[in-house]
């Protein structure tokens, strides 16, 4: 990592965090949005935005997660300029609706989000916890049909985020992408927003860098 503090994102960058539980463990997935427009954005607007993001997640992803896996909280943090950060929150408490026996909490089916620039490392990924044993083909691979279905839903989820409207007069549209903070091992000043172009899920079973609690 570069030395020194990470530069603050520019105005209208918005950090989106989906936070959940899976049994006695917790998971989180971080994404970035860019909120186009020029008017004032209020905390009430951000609460509405968080609620709409929750709906996009539960509509397209909760069917892959077993009921023991829940989306507990959705948070949005808007960088408003001058060092100010405004936060909105939604607490859906929505359980997965998938069937079957859930795999261990450090096992993930991974969505890779593609962006136009090509560079090593730092590309956005979403690690889906709470996957069903039914999706597994071998000890190291998912069924092709399961990966294809998640790919389709990821593309639809991306479209749902970018179709969000009705969030106050200060937001014209929502763009789903990634914030790039580093280039050539140096901090970008300012960071750059890259809009996501598409999604893919391969057949490899991935793991998440997560401790599953203290040793017993």
N, C-alpha and C positions, 0 to 999 in steps of 0.2 A: 504493500500500500504506500501511497505518497506520504511524505511527512507533512506535519501541520494539520490544522483543522480542515474538514471538508467544507467547500464553499456552499453557501445556502442556495437552494434552487431559486430560479427567477420567479417573478410574480406570475400567479395563475397556474403554477405547477401544483398538483394535488396528489398527495400520497394516499393510496387506498389500501387498507389493511382488512383482510378477512381473518377473524380469530375464532378458533373453535376448540372443542374438547373431543377426546376419544377415550372413553373409559376414564382412567385416572391420569391421562396425559393430555397435553395441549398442542395445538398446531396453529400455524399462521401462514398466510400467503400475502405478500406485498406486491402491489401493482402501482402504476402511475397513470394519472389522468392529466390532461391539459384542458382547462376551462376557457373556451374562447369567449370574447365579448369585452365590454368596457365599463359596464356599470358596477354598482356596489353589490357584493355578495355577502349575505348575512349568515349568521350561525343557523338560523332557521332554514335558510336555503340549503346549507350543508347537511343538516339533519334530513331534509327531504332527499338530497342526493344520496346519502348513505342508505336510506330506506330503499331507493330504487336500485342501488347496487346490490343490496341484499336480495332483492327480488330476482335480479339477473342471475345471481349465484344459485339460489335455490331452484329456480326454474330449469337451469341447464346442468347443474352439477349434483344436486342432492340425491338424484336417482342413482348415482354411482356409489354413494356412501351408505354404509349399513346404518341402522337406527342408533347404534351406540355412538356414532359420530355426529356431532352437532355443530352448526354454525351458531356461535354464541353472540358475537359482536361484529359489527362492521363499522370501521372508523374512516373518516376522511379528514385530512389535514391540509388546508389550503395555505400556500405561501403567498401572503398578501402584500409583500413589499415592506421595506423598512425594518425587516427582521420580525415582523408580526406573523403569527401562525394562528389561523382560526380553525377550530375543530368541530366536526359534526359526528354524530354517533347514532347507530341504530342497533337495537338488541332483539333480533328476531327469535333467538332460541330455537332454531329450526333443526329438527333431527333429520338425518338421512332417511331416504325411503327405499333404499336398495335392499335386496334380499340376500340370504346366504350367510356364511360364517365370515366374519371380518378377519383380515390378515393383521399381523402385528403392526403396532403403531409406527414403527420405523420403516415400513414398506410403503412405497409410493408408486402410483402411475403418474408419469410426468408429461405435462403439456409444454412443448417448446414453442415460443412465440417468435416468429420471424420478423425482422425489420430490414429495411433497404440496405443500410451500410453493412459492410462485412469487416469484422474485426475479431481478434482473438479474446475469448472470455467476455463475461459480462452480459451475455444475451439473456433475455428474460425467460424464466421457467416458472411453472406452477406445479407444486408437488401435492398430489391428491392423496390424502390419508383416508383410512377407513374403507379401503377397497375390499370387495368380496372375494373369497376363495374361488367363487364361480368364474371369475375373470382370468384365472391363472391357467396357462397351458402346461408349462414345465416349471421346475424350480427357479428358472431364470427368465421366463418369458410369459407375456400375456397372450391371450387369444387374439388373433388378428381382428376378429369381428369386434371385440371389446375395445381395442385400440382405435379402430376406425370409427366406432360410435362416439367415443370420447372426443376424437378429433372433430367430428361434425358438431358436437355440442359446444366445443370450445370456440369454433368459428361463429356459432350462433350467439354465444355469450359475448364475444367481442362486438358483434353487431348490436346486441342489446344495450351494451354500455354506450356505444356511439349513437344509439337512437334515443337516449334519454332526453326528454324535454320537460317543460313545465317546472323548472327549478329556479324560479325568481327571474327578475328582469335583467340581472347582471350576468347571466350565463346564456350565451347564444347557442353553443353546442359543446359536446363532450368528446374529447379524443382520448383513445386508450393507447398507451405506449409504454416507453421505458425512459427513465432519466439516466443519462450517461454522465458520470461524475469524473471518470478517469480516461485519459488518452496518453499513450506512450509513457505509462507509469507516472504521469503527472496529473494533478488536479485540473479539470477543466474550469475555467473562470470566464463566463458562468457555465454551469452544467447545461447539457443539450438534451432536448426532448426528441425522441424518435418514435414516430407513430408505428404501431404494429400493422403488418400487412396480412399475415395469415397464421395458422396454427398447425401443429402436427404432434402426433403421439406415436412413438415407436413401440416395438414389442418387448423391449428390455424392461425387466423389473428393476426399479431403482430403490435406493435407500435414502433416508433423510438423516442429516447430521443432528440427531436428537438423542439425548439420554432418555431412557424410559423410566426415570425415577431413580432413587437411591438403591444401592445394593441391599439385599435383604439377608 
